[in-house]
Amino acid sequence: MQALTHQFIDNRWIASRGERRLPVTDPYHDAPIAEVTAGAAEDVDAAVAAARRALPAWRALGGEARGAYLDALAEALAARRDELEALSSRNNGKPRAEAAQDLADAIACYRHYAGEARALDARQGEPVATGEADLVSRRYQDPAGVAGLITPWNFPLVSSAWKLAPALAAGCTVVFKPSEVTPLPEQALAEIALAIELPPGVLNLVHGDGQRVGAPLTAHPGIDKLSFTGSNPVGEAVMAAAAKGTRGVSLELGGKSPILVTEDADLELAAELVLAGFCYNAGQMCSATSRLLVHEAIADELHARLDAAIAELVAGDPLDAATTLGPLVNAAQRDRVEGYLAAAEAEGLAPTTAERVLLPDHGHFVAPRVYRDVSTDSRLWREEIFGPVLCARSVRDDDEAVALANDSDFGLAATVVAGDPARAAALASRLTAGNVWCNTYQVAPPGLGWGGMKASGIGRELGRAGLEAYLETRYVTLPA
């Protein structure tokens, strides 16, 4: 059993100052596969000190050289593809095909920001119109400093790439805390940093839990920029910590996203997109489209197709190529989802799909549930469940669909399925969501931005906005 009891600080493996250990489990076999240190504030202190020492030289290195390191990181991940896909499936529980997509996305992200690092050099000192005849100005963008990055367990290697790649491209040095639930795939990033000879202190990886590592990291005065992905309660705590010292903060938080299906939609496509929207990664997605708003004229037929599609899911070993539905990540997450199923029963809601998927006799599985005619006051309708649970309502027209879709505390994502592309685009323009997909699966190419409105977070990841989250802008203005 692997023991992750050392922290990666200043390109050295250093025994954690924390003595407590946390189990790392295989959610399919429900068995421990490793243990990870719970960490300590002293580990954070050492990592921040290393990052601060490395910052001047990394900042001065230039975008061309930083881009070369990012390209090397991408190549190293690609070289370990089989190993990392299997490790992610085993640690997280997601089917191997989903783990493969995750790794491909991570590699693409590092390659994209390698290009952005180089382009950043070319943009430095670009002229900016002042509106004054006797003044000229040029714009420069400088790294924000030392970045503290905290990622969740649902998309190992992907969430970290979305933060690490732009931070390093911008010239920031990093203290990275991956989730203690899925530390095994992320450990590879430290190993790769050594293999590609990334300068000491540029990337520091500190294992541990929220209390012993997360809280000290967010409160540390040596951190200039914080980026967090996770739950809303923890995000609020991160934001409060960032307020002291007036430090920059980016938050990617929860969602309760809608999927709208119009009466002219392709029903086969609609069923596919609805299923993927709440069952991919066993529903453990902040962008899960777990509220279905379907036109009443086609509601029964769509639900029949959806029930049939759910019946074809194969729950099993994530490493088995036939598996299309994996377990939830751990017992705590399974219990959380089952708590919502109990709440549904108490509300008088009956699922249409409870017995359609044969589950293994072990592992943290939850069968997909679809509830029809769910009240908008229901906890299941309004709260993020993070499991394979879909709430549905039939609507009379587009106006009702949009009103119900926007009636949420969250605004991260949405999907529109409509036969007329112009109609789909028009509906998308009315939705309060940071990302809207029309007649397609949820995709997040690195060149596009990612982030939400309302309680779904602050700031954007990916795209040019993701880079600028780690930059500070400086204008130099002179007489003409």
HULIN-V940196 format. One record per pair of residues at least 6 apart in sequence whose ideal C-beta (glycine too) atoms are under 6 Angstrom apart, sorted by the first residue. I is the first residue (numbers start at 1). GAP is how many residues later the second one is. D is the distance in Angstrom with one decimal. If there is no record, write none. Layout:
{{I/GAP/D} {I/GAP/D}}
//
This chain:
{{1/33/5.8} {2/32/4.0} {3/32/5.4} {4/32/4.3} {4/179/5.6} {4/203/5.4} {5/11/5.8} {5/32/4.8} {6/7/4.2} {6/9/5.5} {7/7/5.3} {7/9/5.4} {7/36/5.0} {7/199/5.1} {8/182/3.7} {8/197/4.2} {9/37/5.2} {9/38/4.9} {9/41/5.2} {9/195/5.0} {10/40/3.9} {10/190/4.8} {10/191/5.0} {11/189/3.9} {16/21/3.9} {16/23/5.8} {16/27/5.5} {17/23/4.0} {17/25/4.0} {17/26/5.5} {18/19/5.3} {18/20/5.1} {18/21/4.8} {18/22/3.6} {18/194/5.7} {20/18/4.0} {21/14/4.6} {22/14/5.2} {22/16/5.3} {22/158/5.4} {23/9/4.7} {23/12/5.7} {24/9/5.9} {24/10/4.0} {24/12/5.5} {25/7/5.5} {26/7/4.8} {26/64/5.5} {27/66/3.8} {27/300/4.4} {27/302/5.5} {27/303/5.8} {27/337/4.8} {28/65/5.9} {28/289/5.7} {28/290/5.8} {28/299/5.4} {28/335/4.5} {30/332/5.7} {30/333/5.9} {36/144/5.5} {36/147/4.9} {36/171/5.0} {37/170/5.3} {38/170/5.4} {38/171/5.1} {38/174/5.0} {39/168/5.9} {39/169/2.1} {39/173/4.5} {39/174/3.8} {40/172/5.6} {41/175/4.0} {43/163/5.2} {44/169/6.0} {44/172/4.4} {44/173/5.1} {47/128/4.5} {47/157/4.0} {47/159/5.1} {48/127/5.7} {48/172/5.4} {48/174/4.0} {50/151/3.9} {50/154/5.5} {51/95/4.5} {51/122/4.1} {51/124/5.5} {51/150/5.6} {51/153/5.7} {52/94/5.8} {52/170/5.6} {53/148/5.3} {54/119/4.8} {54/147/2.9} {54/148/5.1} {55/118/4.8} {58/115/5.4} {58/144/5.2} {59/84/5.2} {59/112/4.4} {62/59/5.9} {63/54/4.1} {63/55/5.0} {63/57/4.5} {63/58/3.9} {64/54/5.4} {66/51/4.5} {66/103/5.9} {67/47/4.0} {67/50/3.9} {67/51/4.5} {69/129/5.8} {70/40/5.0} {70/43/5.7} {70/44/3.8} {71/43/4.5} {72/124/4.2} {73/37/5.1} {73/119/5.8} {74/33/4.8} {74/36/3.9} {74/37/4.8} {76/116/4.3} {76/119/5.9} {76/120/6.0} {77/30/5.2} {78/29/5.5} {84/19/5.6} {84/101/5.8} {84/104/5.9} {85/14/4.5} {85/15/5.1} {85/18/5.7} {87/97/5.3} {87/98/5.2} {88/11/4.2} {88/68/5.3} {88/97/4.6} {89/7/5.0} {89/10/4.5} {89/229/4.1} {89/230/5.5} {91/91/4.9} {91/93/4.5} {92/64/5.9} {92/90/5.1} {92/237/5.9} {93/225/5.6} {93/233/4.4} {93/234/4.4} {93/236/5.6} {94/187/5.4} {94/224/6.0} {94/232/5.0} {95/223/5.2} {95/228/4.8} {95/229/6.0} {95/231/5.1} {96/223/5.7} {102/53/5.9} {102/55/5.8} {102/56/4.9} {105/53/5.2} {106/51/4.4} {106/52/5.2} {106/55/4.0} {108/338/5.5} {109/52/4.0} {109/56/5.0} {109/337/4.5} {110/51/6.0} {110/55/4.9} {112/334/3.7} {113/52/3.8} {113/53/5.3} {113/56/4.1} {116/53/5.2} {116/351/5.1} {117/52/3.8} {124/16/5.4} {125/13/4.7} {126/13/5.6} {127/11/5.7} {128/9/4.7} {128/11/5.0} {130/7/5.0} {134/346/5.1} {135/342/5.7} {136/342/5.7} {136/344/5.0} {137/338/5.3} {137/340/4.1} {138/338/5.2} {139/336/5.6} {140/334/4.6} {141/330/4.3} {141/332/5.5} {142/330/5.1} {142/332/5.9} {143/27/4.9} {143/28/3.4} {143/29/4.6} {144/28/5.8} {144/80/5.2} {144/81/4.2} {144/104/5.9} {144/326/5.1} {144/328/5.5} {145/79/3.0} {146/27/5.4} {146/77/5.6} {146/78/5.2} {147/20/4.6} {147/25/4.5} {147/27/5.2} {147/78/4.5} {148/27/5.2} {148/69/4.8} {148/75/4.2} {148/78/5.0} {149/14/4.4} {149/25/5.9} {149/27/4.7} {149/78/5.2} {150/27/4.9} {150/64/5.9} {150/78/4.6} {151/8/4.1} {151/9/5.0} {151/27/5.4} {151/78/5.6} {152/27/5.5} {152/77/5.3} {152/78/4.7} {153/26/3.9} {153/28/3.9} {153/29/4.3} {153/176/5.6} {154/130/4.5} {156/26/4.6} {156/29/4.1} {156/30/5.9} {157/28/5.2} {159/70/5.3} {160/26/5.8} {162/299/4.7} {163/64/5.1} {166/300/4.6} {166/301/4.6} {166/304/5.5} {167/7/5.4} {167/303/4.7} {170/297/5.8} {170/300/3.8} {170/301/5.1} {172/298/4.9} {173/29/5.1} {174/29/5.3} {175/29/4.9} {176/29/5.1} {177/29/5.4} {177/36/5.3} {177/37/6.0} {177/40/5.8} {178/8/3.7} {180/29/5.0} {183/24/5.5} {190/15/4.5} {193/10/4.8} {206/7/5.5} {218/8/5.8} {218/20/5.0} {218/23/3.9} {219/22/4.8} {225/23/4.5} {226/12/5.9} {226/16/5.1} {226/23/4.7} {227/23/4.4} {228/7/5.8} {228/10/4.5} {228/23/5.5} {229/23/4.2} {232/21/4.9} {232/22/5.0} {232/223/6.0} {235/16/4.6} {235/18/4.6} {239/10/5.7} {242/7/3.9} {250/209/3.7} {250/219/5.2} {251/206/4.4} {251/207/4.6} {252/205/4.7} {253/203/5.5} {253/204/4.5} {254/32/5.9} {254/130/4.5} {254/156/5.9} {255/31/4.7} {255/32/5.6} {255/155/4.8} {255/157/3.5} {255/201/5.4} {256/128/5.4} {256/152/5.3} {256/154/4.7} {257/30/5.8} {257/32/4.7} {257/155/5.8} {257/156/4.3} {257/157/5.5} {258/33/4.5} {258/35/5.7} {258/147/3.9} {258/156/5.2} {259/15/5.8} {259/18/5.3} {259/30/3.8} {259/33/5.5} {259/156/4.3} {260/33/4.9} {260/141/4.8} {260/156/5.0} {261/9/4.8} {261/33/4.3} {261/156/4.6} {262/33/5.5} {262/156/4.2} {263/32/4.0} {263/34/4.4} {263/35/5.3} {264/155/3.4} {265/152/4.5} {265/153/5.6} {265/154/5.5} {267/35/5.8} {267/38/5.8} {270/32/5.8} {270/147/4.4} {271/34/4.0} {271/35/5.0} {271/38/5.2} {273/142/5.9} {273/144/5.7} {274/18/5.9} {274/32/5.7} {275/34/4.9} {276/165/5.8} {277/12/3.4} {278/10/5.3} {278/12/4.9} {278/110/5.9} {278/112/4.5} {279/89/5.5} {279/109/4.9} {282/44/5.6} {282/46/5.5} {282/106/5.5} {283/104/4.6} {283/105/3.9} {284/102/5.2} {287/125/5.6} {287/126/4.0} {287/155/5.9} {289/126/5.0} {290/100/5.6} {291/100/5.5} {292/98/5.8} {292/100/4.0} {293/100/5.8} {293/102/5.2} {293/108/4.5} {293/111/5.6} {293/112/6.0} {294/8/5.4} {294/100/5.9} {296/98/4.2} {299/95/4.3} {307/46/5.7} {310/43/5.1} {310/46/5.0} {310/58/5.1} {311/45/4.4} {313/11/5.1} {313/12/4.6} {313/44/5.2} {314/8/5.3} {314/9/5.5} {314/10/5.0} {315/10/4.4} {315/42/5.4} {315/44/5.1} {315/50/5.6} {316/7/4.3} {316/44/6.0} {317/6/5.9} {318/8/4.5} {327/36/4.2} {327/37/4.3} {327/38/4.8} {328/6/4.6} {328/36/4.5} {328/38/6.0} {331/33/5.8} {334/30/4.1} {337/29/5.1} {337/50/3.3} {340/40/5.9} {340/45/5.0} {343/36/5.3} {344/36/5.5} {347/31/5.8} {349/22/4.7} {351/18/4.1} {351/20/5.6} {352/18/4.9} {353/15/5.6} {353/16/6.0} {353/17/4.7} {357/10/4.7} {359/6/4.5} {359/8/5.9} {366/21/5.5} {368/20/4.1} {369/20/4.9} {370/20/4.7} {371/20/5.2} {372/20/5.0} {374/7/5.0} {374/17/4.1} {380/11/5.2} {381/10/5.0} {395/6/4.5} {402/28/4.8} {405/26/5.8} {406/26/4.8} {409/46/4.6} {410/44/5.9} {410/45/5.3} {410/46/4.7} {411/21/4.5} {411/22/5.1} {411/41/5.1} {411/42/3.3} {411/43/4.2} {411/45/5.2} {412/22/5.9} {412/40/3.5} {412/44/3.8} {413/20/5.4} {413/22/4.7} {414/17/4.8} {414/19/4.2} {414/22/4.8} {415/22/4.8} {416/8/4.6} {416/11/4.8} {416/12/5.3} {416/22/4.8} {417/22/5.9} {418/6/3.9} {424/14/4.0} {424/15/6.0} {428/8/4.2} {428/10/5.6} {432/21/5.5} {434/17/4.9} {434/18/4.3} {434/19/5.8} {444/6/5.4} {446/16/5.4} {447/16/5.8} {448/14/5.9} {448/15/5.2} {449/11/4.2} {449/13/5.5} {449/14/4.0} {449/16/4.6} {450/11/4.7} {450/12/4.5} {451/6/5.6} {451/8/5.9} {451/9/3.9} {459/10/5.5}}
//
